[in-house]
Amino acid sequence: MKTLLRLFLQGLLYLAPIAGTVYVLYTAFGFLDGLVPTPYPGLGLLLSVVAITAVGFLGQYLLRLPLVGLVDDTLERLPLIKLIYSSIKDVMKSFTGQKKGFKNPVLLHLNPATPVYRIGFVTDEDLTDLISGDAAHLVAVYVPHSFAISGQLYVVDPSVLKPVRSGGTDVMKYILAGGITGSGDDHDPEEPTVSEPTSAS
């Protein structure tokens, strides 16, 4: 019975990541393809990609026009709309590399009385527009939650931060997975193990 269970877990270990990846890609494809309804599967996705690329191409020139700058400034000032617009804009700039986002992982020591750290990202090193006086040297650190898309923002003294050697992408994956990924072979030798399929990174 234990052998059958081990074989089942072995098969699950191989199939679950593949099935999950296929499902996410299939769902994303269906959503993007449905943005432009066409009788041919895939054509809507192609047209969406072409349209987004065309907007990016035109945007290089349109951003220089006073009218575009006026619209951007207006959206940045309107109550409520400013919160939504600026947040989405900053997040997209982070993911596209136009703005520093989750690229500076650190260990955050919140309580000096305990040797417990949290892993986060320095998202803003200049808070002079937000804070003045003796606290102007503080930095913003975002700490994502594991198995969730939420997190907490801390404003702390740089002295309580320690650098992390790994890159931002690996650290984010490590946090979201609750520390499961990248932990090495720290298993109990008395417990049966399931060999994980190797993948090129």
N, C-alpha and C positions, 0 to 999 in steps of 0.2 A: 504493500500500500504506500509506503514511504517512497518507493522508487517511482510509482505512478505519479505521486504528487510532485516529486522533483522534476519529472519529465514534463508535467503540465506547466510548472513554473518556468522551466526552460523555454518551452514553446511560447508562453505568455511574454517572457522577457524579449524574445525575438519579434513577436508579432505586434505587441502593444505600441511600441514607438513608431513602427511602420504604419499601422492602422491610424494612429493619432495624427501623424504627419499628412497622410493621404486625406483624412477627413478635413483637417484645417485647410489644406490647399484646395480641396473640392469646394468647401464652403466659401472660401475667398474668391475662387474662380466664378462660382455661381452669382455671388453678390456683385462683383465687378462687371461680369458679363451682362447682368440685368440692368445696369445703369443706362445702357443704350439698347433698348429692345430691338432685336433683329430676328428674322426667321432662321438664321444660321448660327449654331453654337460656336462661340469663340470670336465671332465678328464684333460683338458688342465690346468685349474686352480689348480687342485690337484697336477699335475706334476710341475707347476711353484712354488707352495708352498714348495714342497719337494726339488726342486732344490735350491731355495733360502736358505732353512734351511740347506741343505748340504754344501752350500758355507759358511754360517755362522759357521758351525761346523769345516770345514777345515780351515777357516780363523784364528781360534784361534791358529793353529799350523803354517800355512803358513806365518803369520805376523812376525814370528820369523826368517824366512829365509832371508838371505842377498839379494837374488834376488828380493823378493817382496818389500823389503825396498828400493832397488835401483830403481825399477819401480815407486814407490810412490814418491820418491824424484825427479825423472826425470820429472814426470807429474807436480809436484809442481813448477818446474823451467821454463818450456817451456812457452814462451809468448802466450797469448790468451788462450791456453789450461789450463794454471795455473789458470786463472780467472774462467773458467767454472768448472774445476775439484775441486778446493779448495772450491768454493762456494757451490756446490752440496754436497761435503763431510761434510762441517761444518753444513749445514742445516739438513742433515740426522742424524748427531751426536746429534743435538739439539732435534730432534723429537724422537730419540731412547733413550734419557737420558744419552748418553755418554759424552755430553758436555752441559754446562750450556747455555740455550737458553732463551726462553720466560718464565722464572720462577720467575723473580724479577720485578713485576709491580710497577710503581711509578707515582706520579703526577709531571709533568714537568712545572715549572714556568718560562716561557721564558722572560716575560717582567715584571719587578718588579713594573712598574707604573700602571699595570692593574691587577685586581684579576681574571685572566683567566688562567686556567691550561690545559695542554694536558696530556692524559694518554698514557704511553709508558712502555717500558721494558729496564732495564739496561742489555745490552748484553756484555759489556766488561768493567771491572773495572781496568784493567791494560793496559795502552796505552804507556808504556815506550818504546816499540819497534817501535811505530809509532810517538810519540811526545817526545821531550826532553826539558829540561830547566824548566822554571816556569810553563809551561802548562802540565807537565807530570802527575799531579794529576787529570786531567780531566777524565771523564768517558763517555762511548758511550751509548746513549739512542735511541732505535728504537721506532718510533711512527707509528703504522699501520693506514691506512686510512679506514674509514667506507665504507661498501658495495664495497670493492675492495680487491685485493691481493697485493697492493702496500703500500708504506710507506715512511717515511723520517728518516734519521739517524742524530742525533744531538750529538755533543761533548760538554759537559757542565760541569760546576763546581758542585760537589755533593751537595753544599749548596742550590741549586735551586730545589732539589728533595725532595719529601715527600713520605713515604711508603704508600702502598695500602694494606688493610687488606685481600682482597679476593685473591684466588689463581690465578696463571697465566692463566689457562684454562678458568676460568670464566671471567677474565678481557678481554682476547682476544675475547671471544664470545660477550661480552658487546660492545667492540669497533667496531667489524665487523658489529654488528647489529645496529650501530648508536645510542647506548644507549637505545634501545627499550626494550631489555631483562633485567630482574632483577630490573625494576623500581618500582615495588610494585603496589599498587592500587591508583595511583595518577591521577584518572580520574575526569572529571567534573561531579558532582552529577546531574547536569541538563541534561546531555547527556545520551542517552540509552547505556547500556554496553552489551557486549557479553561475557558470562562467558567462560573462557578458560578451556579446559579439564586438569585435574591434571595429573601429571606424576611423577613417583618415580624417584628420582635422586640418 
